[in-house]
């Protein structure tokens, strides 16, 4: 009888060991499955966050375009007033200096204003240290304005003392017969970008650029003078934008600071200029990272709870097996 009893107990122990293994596998599989589902949800949430960043970048780019457009319109009005005083400059340069400073005082920003004659020499400037008669004919913007017979504004790098930190704006001035008598000059300084960044409360790491339509950088924040004159004509993002010059939003990594940004390009309506504004992906994804951390914590707690349940079930099964053995 003893031999028969021992033989009946052993199969029950084997059945208990076999029962524990599927339980462990099932627990592990459940934890992995829940983790996979949460991973998919987190990835979809990230894509949604970036899509929202696209819309935010587009809205900010529209606001930035209007901000720059208003500034250019203000400068254009000042250049018209400057041009009206050009015929008097040859006979009375001092009153013209006063006129420039008077016009400058009306502007909402600190723009350098000047008059240039048909030979490319400076007639008058609102910036006192600039020497009257200074030859500006070799400056690209002035040369272009003097040589191309078209209406509207000419945009390029600054032509005077502010040329490293401003955009030069030029307008041809003609007499009543239509003959060219000079060029009125103004500038859009780097503070235009800084003011918008403050008003829009842009996050740290955001970038702003002013470019010519051919992709030449006029101003950039951050980056400063290191970016002025650099051509983005072959940049993959600008190549997509440039054929039709329609608003476009792209994900790009800056070549200098290697920061990933969501960048929107737009032309400034009515002016030969392109603006770009980029939002750093790190700042955009901060809320997503917080939500992902919470999902990770929930997954860890779920796995821990399942492990406790599995351990409790296994313990109950073991006790049941021992009671059954003792009865036998």
C-alpha positions, 0 to 999 in steps of 0.5 A: 500500500505504501508503494501505491501511495507514493506512486499516486503522489508523484504524478500530482507534483509533476502536474503542479510543476507543469501548471506553474510554467504556463502561469509564468509564461502567461504572466510574462506574455500579458506584461509584454502585450500591455507594454506593446500596446502602450508603446503603440499609444505613446508613438501615436501620441508623439505623432499627434504632438508633432502634427500639433507642432506643425499647426503651431509653427504655421500660425506663428509663421503667419504672425511673424510674416505680418510683423515683418510686413508691417515693419517693411511697410513702415520703412517703405513709407519712410523711404518715400518721404526721404525720396521727396527730399532728394532734389533739395539735397545737393543745395542744402545737405544739412536740412536733409540730415534733419529731415532724415532724423525727423523721419527716423524719430517717427519710426517704431524701431531704430532704422538707419536711413540714408540718401544715395546719389546716382553715382553711389555716393552717400548724400546724407545719413541719419547716423552721424558717424557715417561720412558724407560722400562715402562710396557705396557703389560696390555694395550689392544692394546699392549697385542693384538698386541703381542698375535695375530699372524697376519699381518696389523695394530692393532687399539685401544685406545692410549697406552701411554701418549696420550691415552685419546685423540688419537687412538693407531696404532700398528704393529708387527715387526718380524725378517728375520726368522719370529719370533716376536721381538717387536711392533712398535707403533704410534698414530692418535691424535684428531687434525686429526678430527679438521683439517678435520672439518676446511678443510671441513668447517663443520657447528657448531654442526657437529659430527665426530667419529672414531670407531673400527669395533665392535663399540667401540668409539676411538675418537669423536668430540664433546664429547672428553674423555667422549666418548672414550671406549664407545660401540655402538654395540647395538646402533640401527643405528650401528646395521643396519650398522655393519652386512656388514660394508657397507656405511649407512646413518641414522637419529639419535639423540645423547644420550648426547646432544640430537641433531638430526643429519644425520649421515653416517658410512663408513669403512676406506678402507684397515684398521680395522676402521670405521668413522662416520660424522653427520650433525646437522638437525638444520643447514641443515634445515635453508634454509628450514625454511627461505623458509617456513617463506616466504610461511607463509607470502604469505599465511597470505597476501593472506588471508588478500587480500581475506578478503578485497575482501570479505568485499568489495563484502559484502559492495557493496551488502549492498549498492545495497540492500539499494538502492533497498529498497529506490526505493521500 
